[in-house]
Amino acid sequence: MSTVAARALPRTNNGAGAFVLQCRKMVFNYCEKWGSNKGMVDYIKKDLTKFAAENPQIEIVVQPRPAHHPIVRGYYCK
């Protein structure tokens, strides 16, 4: 591309061409005692730190939730 053509291209000054990750926060709820939580507990202990390190733009919250099934909640940009 020549310099003349490069100057003719529009510039994105308002962020319209920028990538914005929609997920801003993930909350992991689990119970240590219930068997249905085994997979969630294993993931939290083994893989969640790697996921958090690879995605520093996402806030990761881990909360115990006694006597309930595991759940992951995602919060997104408006």
Distance bins in CASP14 RR format, pairs under 12 A and 6 or more apart:
PFRMAT RR
TARGET T0000
AUTHOR 0000-0000-0000
RMODE 2
METHOD distances of the structure
MODEL  1
1 7 0 0 0 0 0 1 0 0 0 0 0
1 8 0 0 0 0 1 0 0 0 0 0 0
1 9 0 0 0 0 1 0 0 0 0 0 0
2 8 0 0 0 0 1 0 0 0 0 0 0
2 9 0 0 0 0 0 1 0 0 0 0 0
3 9 0 0 0 0 0 1 0 0 0 0 0
10 16 0 0 0 0 1 0 0 0 0 0 0
10 17 0 0 0 0 1 0 0 0 0 0 0
11 17 0 0 0 0 0 1 0 0 0 0 0
11 18 0 0 0 0 0 1 0 0 0 0 0
12 18 1 0 0 1 0 0 0 0 0 0 0
12 19 0 0 0 0 0 1 0 0 0 0 0
19 57 0 0 0 0 0 1 0 0 0 0 0
20 57 0 0 0 0 1 0 0 0 0 0 0
20 76 0 0 0 0 0 1 0 0 0 0 0
20 77 1 0 0 1 0 0 0 0 0 0 0
20 78 0 0 0 0 0 1 0 0 0 0 0
21 55 0 0 0 0 1 0 0 0 0 0 0
21 56 0 0 0 0 0 1 0 0 0 0 0
21 57 1 0 1 0 0 0 0 0 0 0 0
21 58 1 0 0 1 0 0 0 0 0 0 0
21 59 0 0 0 0 0 1 0 0 0 0 0
21 75 0 0 0 0 0 1 0 0 0 0 0
21 76 0 0 0 0 1 0 0 0 0 0 0
21 77 1 0 0 1 0 0 0 0 0 0 0
22 57 0 0 0 0 0 1 0 0 0 0 0
22 58 0 0 0 0 0 1 0 0 0 0 0
22 74 0 0 0 0 1 0 0 0 0 0 0
22 75 0 0 0 0 1 0 0 0 0 0 0
22 76 1 0 1 0 0 0 0 0 0 0 0
22 77 1 0 1 0 0 0 0 0 0 0 0
22 78 0 0 0 0 1 0 0 0 0 0 0
23 51 0 0 0 0 0 1 0 0 0 0 0
23 55 0 0 0 0 1 0 0 0 0 0 0
23 57 0 0 0 0 1 0 0 0 0 0 0
23 58 1 0 1 0 0 0 0 0 0 0 0
23 59 0 0 0 0 1 0 0 0 0 0 0
23 60 0 0 0 0 0 1 0 0 0 0 0
23 72 0 0 0 0 0 1 0 0 0 0 0
23 73 0 0 0 0 0 1 0 0 0 0 0
23 74 1 0 0 1 0 0 0 0 0 0 0
23 75 1 0 0 1 0 0 0 0 0 0 0
23 76 1 0 1 0 0 0 0 0 0 0 0
23 77 0 0 0 0 1 0 0 0 0 0 0
24 55 0 0 0 0 0 1 0 0 0 0 0
24 57 1 0 0 1 0 0 0 0 0 0 0
24 58 1 0 0 1 0 0 0 0 0 0 0
24 59 1 0 0 1 0 0 0 0 0 0 0
24 60 0 0 0 0 0 1 0 0 0 0 0
24 61 0 0 0 0 0 1 0 0 0 0 0
24 73 0 0 0 0 0 1 0 0 0 0 0
24 74 0 0 0 0 1 0 0 0 0 0 0
24 75 1 0 1 0 0 0 0 0 0 0 0
24 76 1 0 0 1 0 0 0 0 0 0 0
24 77 1 0 1 0 0 0 0 0 0 0 0
24 78 0 0 0 0 1 0 0 0 0 0 0
25 52 0 0 0 0 0 1 0 0 0 0 0
25 55 0 0 0 0 0 1 0 0 0 0 0
25 57 0 0 0 0 0 1 0 0 0 0 0
25 58 1 0 0 1 0 0 0 0 0 0 0
25 59 1 0 1 0 0 0 0 0 0 0 0
25 60 1 0 0 1 0 0 0 0 0 0 0
25 61 1 0 0 1 0 0 0 0 0 0 0
25 72 0 0 0 0 0 1 0 0 0 0 0
25 73 0 0 0 0 1 0 0 0 0 0 0
25 74 1 0 0 1 0 0 0 0 0 0 0
25 75 1 0 1 0 0 0 0 0 0 0 0
25 76 0 0 0 0 1 0 0 0 0 0 0
25 77 0 0 0 0 1 0 0 0 0 0 0
26 43 0 0 0 0 0 1 0 0 0 0 0
26 44 0 0 0 0 0 1 0 0 0 0 0
26 48 0 0 0 0 1 0 0 0 0 0 0
26 51 0 0 0 0 1 0 0 0 0 0 0
26 52 0 0 0 0 1 0 0 0 0 0 0
26 55 0 0 0 0 1 0 0 0 0 0 0
26 57 0 0 0 0 0 1 0 0 0 0 0
26 58 1 0 1 0 0 0 0 0 0 0 0
26 59 1 0 0 1 0 0 0 0 0 0 0
26 60 1 0 1 0 0 0 0 0 0 0 0
26 61 1 0 0 1 0 0 0 0 0 0 0
26 62 0 0 0 0 1 0 0 0 0 0 0
26 63 0 0 0 0 0 1 0 0 0 0 0
26 71 0 0 0 0 0 1 0 0 0 0 0
26 72 1 0 0 1 0 0 0 0 0 0 0
26 73 1 0 0 1 0 0 0 0 0 0 0
26 74 1 0 1 0 0 0 0 0 0 0 0
26 75 1 0 0 1 0 0 0 0 0 0 0
26 76 0 0 0 0 0 1 0 0 0 0 0
27 44 0 0 0 0 0 1 0 0 0 0 0
27 48 0 0 0 0 0 1 0 0 0 0 0
27 58 0 0 0 0 0 1 0 0 0 0 0
27 59 0 0 0 0 1 0 0 0 0 0 0
27 60 0 0 0 0 1 0 0 0 0 0 0
27 61 1 0 1 0 0 0 0 0 0 0 0
27 62 1 0 0 1 0 0 0 0 0 0 0
27 63 1 0 0 1 0 0 0 0 0 0 0
27 64 0 0 0 0 0 1 0 0 0 0 0
27 65 0 0 0 0 1 0 0 0 0 0 0
27 70 0 0 0 0 0 1 0 0 0 0 0
27 71 0 0 0 0 1 0 0 0 0 0 0
27 72 1 0 0 1 0 0 0 0 0 0 0
27 73 1 0 1 0 0 0 0 0 0 0 0
27 74 1 0 0 1 0 0 0 0 0 0 0
27 75 1 0 0 1 0 0 0 0 0 0 0
28 37 0 0 0 0 0 1 0 0 0 0 0
28 39 0 0 0 0 0 1 0 0 0 0 0
28 40 1 0 0 1 0 0 0 0 0 0 0
28 41 0 0 0 0 1 0 0 0 0 0 0
28 43 0 0 0 0 1 0 0 0 0 0 0
28 44 1 0 0 1 0 0 0 0 0 0 0
28 45 0 0 0 0 0 1 0 0 0 0 0
28 47 0 0 0 0 0 1 0 0 0 0 0
28 48 1 0 0 1 0 0 0 0 0 0 0
28 51 0 0 0 0 0 1 0 0 0 0 0
28 52 0 0 0 0 0 1 0 0 0 0 0
28 58 0 0 0 0 0 1 0 0 0 0 0
28 59 0 0 0 0 0 1 0 0 0 0 0
28 60 1 0 0 1 0 0 0 0 0 0 0
28 61 1 0 0 1 0 0 0 0 0 0 0
28 62 1 0 1 0 0 0 0 0 0 0 0
28 63 1 0 0 1 0 0 0 0 0 0 0
28 64 0 0 0 0 1 0 0 0 0 0 0
28 65 0 0 0 0 1 0 0 0 0 0 0
28 70 1 0 0 1 0 0 0 0 0 0 0
28 71 1 0 0 1 0 0 0 0 0 0 0
28 72 1 0 1 0 0 0 0 0 0 0 0
28 73 0 0 0 0 1 0 0 0 0 0 0
28 74 0 0 0 0 1 0 0 0 0 0 0
29 37 0 0 0 0 1 0 0 0 0 0 0
29 40 0 0 0 0 1 0 0 0 0 0 0
29 41 0 0 0 0 0 1 0 0 0 0 0
29 44 0 0 0 0 0 1 0 0 0 0 0
29 61 0 0 0 0 1 0 0 0 0 0 0
29 62 0 0 0 0 1 0 0 0 0 0 0
29 63 1 0 1 0 0 0 0 0 0 0 0
29 64 1 0 0 1 0 0 0 0 0 0 0
29 65 1 1 0 0 0 0 0 0 0 0 0
29 66 0 0 0 0 1 0 0 0 0 0 0
29 67 0 0 0 0 0 1 0 0 0 0 0
29 68 1 0 0 1 0 0 0 0 0 0 0
29 69 0 0 0 0 1 0 0 0 0 0 0
29 70 1 0 0 1 0 0 0 0 0 0 0
29 71 1 0 1 0 0 0 0 0 0 0 0
29 72 1 0 0 1 0 0 0 0 0 0 0
29 73 1 0 0 1 0 0 0 0 0 0 0
29 74 0 0 0 0 0 1 0 0 0 0 0
30 36 0 0 0 0 1 0 0 0 0 0 0
30 37 1 0 1 0 0 0 0 0 0 0 0
30 38 0 0 0 0 1 0 0 0 0 0 0
30 39 0 0 0 0 1 0 0 0 0 0 0
30 40 1 0 1 0 0 0 0 0 0 0 0
30 41 1 0 1 0 0 0 0 0 0 0 0
30 42 0 0 0 0 0 1 0 0 0 0 0
30 43 0 0 0 0 1 0 0 0 0 0 0
30 44 1 0 0 1 0 0 0 0 0 0 0
30 45 0 0 0 0 0 1 0 0 0 0 0
30 48 0 0 0 0 0 1 0 0 0 0 0
30 61 0 0 0 0 0 1 0 0 0 0 0
30 62 1 0 0 1 0 0 0 0 0 0 0
30 63 1 0 0 1 0 0 0 0 0 0 0
30 64 1 0 0 1 0 0 0 0 0 0 0
30 65 1 0 0 1 0 0 0 0 0 0 0
30 66 0 0 0 0 1 0 0 0 0 0 0
30 67 0 0 0 0 0 1 0 0 0 0 0
30 68 0 0 0 0 1 0 0 0 0 0 0
30 69 0 0 0 0 1 0 0 0 0 0 0
30 70 1 0 1 0 0 0 0 0 0 0 0
30 71 0 0 0 0 1 0 0 0 0 0 0
30 72 0 0 0 0 1 0 0 0 0 0 0
31 37 1 0 1 0 0 0 0 0 0 0 0
31 38 0 0 0 0 0 1 0 0 0 0 0
31 39 0 0 0 0 0 1 0 0 0 0 0
31 40 0 0 0 0 1 0 0 0 0 0 0
31 41 0 0 0 0 1 0 0 0 0 0 0
31 44 0 0 0 0 0 1 0 0 0 0 0
31 63 0 0 0 0 0 1 0 0 0 0 0
31 64 1 0 0 1 0 0 0 0 0 0 0
31 65 1 0 1 0 0 0 0 0 0 0 0
31 66 1 0 1 0 0 0 0 0 0 0 0
31 67 1 0 0 1 0 0 0 0 0 0 0
31 68 1 0 1 0 0 0 0 0 0 0 0
31 69 1 0 0 1 0 0 0 0 0 0 0
31 70 1 0 0 1 0 0 0 0 0 0 0
31 71 0 0 0 0 0 1 0 0 0 0 0
32 38 0 0 0 0 1 0 0 0 0 0 0
32 39 0 0 0 0 0 1 0 0 0 0 0
32 40 0 0 0 0 0 1 0 0 0 0 0
32 41 1 0 0 1 0 0 0 0 0 0 0
32 42 0 0 0 0 0 1 0 0 0 0 0
32 44 0 0 0 0 0 1 0 0 0 0 0
32 45 0 0 0 0 0 1 0 0 0 0 0
32 62 0 0 0 0 0 1 0 0 0 0 0
32 64 1 0 0 1 0 0 0 0 0 0 0
32 65 0 0 0 0 0 1 0 0 0 0 0
32 66 1 0 0 1 0 0 0 0 0 0 0
32 67 0 0 0 0 0 1 0 0 0 0 0
32 68 0 0 0 0 0 1 0 0 0 0 0
32 70 0 0 0 0 0 1 0 0 0 0 0
33 41 0 0 0 0 0 1 0 0 0 0 0
33 64 0 0 0 0 0 1 0 0 0 0 0
33 65 0 0 0 0 0 1 0 0 0 0 0
33 66 1 0 0 1 0 0 0 0 0 0 0
33 67 1 0 0 1 0 0 0 0 0 0 0
33 68 0 0 0 0 0 1 0 0 0 0 0
33 69 0 0 0 0 0 1 0 0 0 0 0
33 70 0 0 0 0 0 1 0 0 0 0 0
34 40 0 0 0 0 1 0 0 0 0 0 0
34 41 0 0 0 0 1 0 0 0 0 0 0
34 64 0 0 0 0 0 1 0 0 0 0 0
34 65 0 0 0 0 1 0 0 0 0 0 0
34 66 0 0 0 0 1 0 0 0 0 0 0
34 67 1 0 0 1 0 0 0 0 0 0 0
34 68 1 0 0 1 0 0 0 0 0 0 0
34 69 1 0 0 1 0 0 0 0 0 0 0
34 70 0 0 0 0 1 0 0 0 0 0 0
35 41 0 0 0 0 1 0 0 0 0 0 0
35 42 0 0 0 0 0 1 0 0 0 0 0
35 67 0 0 0 0 0 1 0 0 0 0 0
35 68 0 0 0 0 0 1 0 0 0 0 0
35 69 0 0 0 0 1 0 0 0 0 0 0
35 70 0 0 0 0 1 0 0 0 0 0 0
36 65 0 0 0 0 0 1 0 0 0 0 0
36 67 0 0 0 0 0 1 0 0 0 0 0
36 68 0 0 0 0 1 0 0 0 0 0 0
36 69 1 0 1 0 0 0 0 0 0 0 0
36 70 1 0 0 1 0 0 0 0 0 0 0
36 71 0 0 0 0 0 1 0 0 0 0 0
37 43 0 0 0 0 0 1 0 0 0 0 0
37 44 0 0 0 0 1 0 0 0 0 0 0
37 45 0 0 0 0 0 1 0 0 0 0 0
37 64 0 0 0 0 1 0 0 0 0 0 0
37 65 0 0 0 0 1 0 0 0 0 0 0
37 66 0 0 0 0 0 1 0 0 0 0 0
37 67 0 0 0 0 0 1 0 0 0 0 0
37 68 0 0 0 0 1 0 0 0 0 0 0
37 69 1 0 0 1 0 0 0 0 0 0 0
37 70 1 0 1 0 0 0 0 0 0 0 0
37 71 0 0 0 0 1 0 0 0 0 0 0
37 72 0 0 0 0 0 1 0 0 0 0 0
38 44 0 0 0 0 0 1 0 0 0 0 0
38 45 0 0 0 0 0 1 0 0 0 0 0
38 69 0 0 0 0 0 1 0 0 0 0 0
38 70 0 0 0 0 1 0 0 0 0 0 0
39 45 0 0 0 0 1 0 0 0 0 0 0
39 46 0 0 0 0 1 0 0 0 0 0 0
39 47 0 0 0 0 0 1 0 0 0 0 0
39 48 0 0 0 0 0 1 0 0 0 0 0
39 69 0 0 0 0 0 1 0 0 0 0 0
39 70 1 0 0 1 0 0 0 0 0 0 0
39 72 0 0 0 0 0 1 0 0 0 0 0
40 46 0 0 0 0 0 1 0 0 0 0 0
40 47 0 0 0 0 0 1 0 0 0 0 0
40 48 0 0 0 0 1 0 0 0 0 0 0
40 62 0 0 0 0 1 0 0 0 0 0 0
40 63 0 0 0 0 0 1 0 0 0 0 0
40 64 0 0 0 0 0 1 0 0 0 0 0
40 65 0 0 0 0 0 1 0 0 0 0 0
40 68 0 0 0 0 0 1 0 0 0 0 0
40 69 0 0 0 0 1 0 0 0 0 0 0
40 70 1 1 0 0 0 0 0 0 0 0 0
40 71 0 0 0 0 1 0 0 0 0 0 0
40 72 1 0 0 1 0 0 0 0 0 0 0
41 47 0 0 0 0 0 1 0 0 0 0 0
41 48 0 0 0 0 0 1 0 0 0 0 0
41 62 0 0 0 0 0 1 0 0 0 0 0
41 64 0 0 0 0 0 1 0 0 0 0 0
41 65 0 0 0 0 0 1 0 0 0 0 0
41 70 0 0 0 0 1 0 0 0 0 0 0
42 48 0 0 0 0 1 0 0 0 0 0 0
42 70 0 0 0 0 0 1 0 0 0 0 0
43 49 0 0 0 0 0 1 0 0 0 0 0
43 50 0 0 0 0 0 1 0 0 0 0 0
43 51 0 0 0 0 1 0 0 0 0 0 0
43 52 0 0 0 0 0 1 0 0 0 0 0
43 60 0 0 0 0 0 1 0 0 0 0 0
43 62 0 0 0 0 0 1 0 0 0 0 0
43 70 0 0 0 0 1 0 0 0 0 0 0
43 72 0 0 0 0 1 0 0 0 0 0 0
44 50 0 0 0 0 0 1 0 0 0 0 0
44 51 0 0 0 0 1 0 0 0 0 0 0
44 52 0 0 0 0 0 1 0 0 0 0 0
44 60 0 0 0 0 1 0 0 0 0 0 0
44 61 0 0 0 0 0 1 0 0 0 0 0
44 62 1 0 1 0 0 0 0 0 0 0 0
44 63 0 0 0 0 0 1 0 0 0 0 0
44 64 0 0 0 0 0 1 0 0 0 0 0
44 70 0 0 0 0 1 0 0 0 0 0 0
44 72 0 0 0 0 0 1 0 0 0 0 0
45 62 0 0 0 0 0 1 0 0 0 0 0
47 53 0 0 0 0 0 1 0 0 0 0 0
47 54 0 0 0 0 0 1 0 0 0 0 0
47 60 0 0 0 0 0 1 0 0 0 0 0
48 54 0 0 0 0 0 1 0 0 0 0 0
48 55 0 0 0 0 0 1 0 0 0 0 0
48 58 0 0 0 0 0 1 0 0 0 0 0
48 60 1 0 0 1 0 0 0 0 0 0 0
48 61 0 0 0 0 0 1 0 0 0 0 0
48 62 1 0 0 1 0 0 0 0 0 0 0
48 72 0 0 0 0 0 1 0 0 0 0 0
49 55 0 0 0 0 0 1 0 0 0 0 0
49 56 0 0 0 0 0 1 0 0 0 0 0
49 60 0 0 0 0 1 0 0 0 0 0 0
49 62 0 0 0 0 0 1 0 0 0 0 0
50 60 0 0 0 0 0 1 0 0 0 0 0
51 58 0 0 0 0 1 0 0 0 0 0 0
51 60 1 0 0 1 0 0 0 0 0 0 0
51 62 0 0 0 0 0 1 0 0 0 0 0
51 72 0 0 0 0 0 1 0 0 0 0 0
52 58 1 0 0 1 0 0 0 0 0 0 0
52 59 0 0 0 0 1 0 0 0 0 0 0
52 60 1 0 1 0 0 0 0 0 0 0 0
52 61 0 0 0 0 0 1 0 0 0 0 0
52 62 0 0 0 0 1 0 0 0 0 0 0
53 60 0 0 0 0 1 0 0 0 0 0 0
54 60 0 0 0 0 0 1 0 0 0 0 0
57 77 0 0 0 0 0 1 0 0 0 0 0
58 72 0 0 0 0 0 1 0 0 0 0 0
58 74 0 0 0 0 1 0 0 0 0 0 0
58 75 0 0 0 0 1 0 0 0 0 0 0
58 76 0 0 0 0 0 1 0 0 0 0 0
58 77 0 0 0 0 0 1 0 0 0 0 0
59 73 0 0 0 0 0 1 0 0 0 0 0
59 74 0 0 0 0 0 1 0 0 0 0 0
59 75 0 0 0 0 1 0 0 0 0 0 0
60 72 0 0 0 0 0 1 0 0 0 0 0
60 73 0 0 0 0 0 1 0 0 0 0 0
60 74 0 0 0 0 0 1 0 0 0 0 0
60 75 0 0 0 0 0 1 0 0 0 0 0
61 72 0 0 0 0 0 1 0 0 0 0 0
61 73 0 0 0 0 1 0 0 0 0 0 0
61 74 0 0 0 0 1 0 0 0 0 0 0
61 75 0 0 0 0 1 0 0 0 0 0 0
62 70 0 0 0 0 0 1 0 0 0 0 0
62 71 0 0 0 0 0 1 0 0 0 0 0
62 72 0 0 0 0 0 1 0 0 0 0 0
62 73 0 0 0 0 0 1 0 0 0 0 0
63 70 0 0 0 0 0 1 0 0 0 0 0
63 71 0 0 0 0 1 0 0 0 0 0 0
63 72 0 0 0 0 0 1 0 0 0 0 0
63 73 0 0 0 0 1 0 0 0 0 0 0
64 70 0 0 0 0 0 1 0 0 0 0 0
65 71 1 0 0 1 0 0 0 0 0 0 0
65 72 0 0 0 0 0 1 0 0 0 0 0
65 73 0 0 0 0 0 1 0 0 0 0 0
END
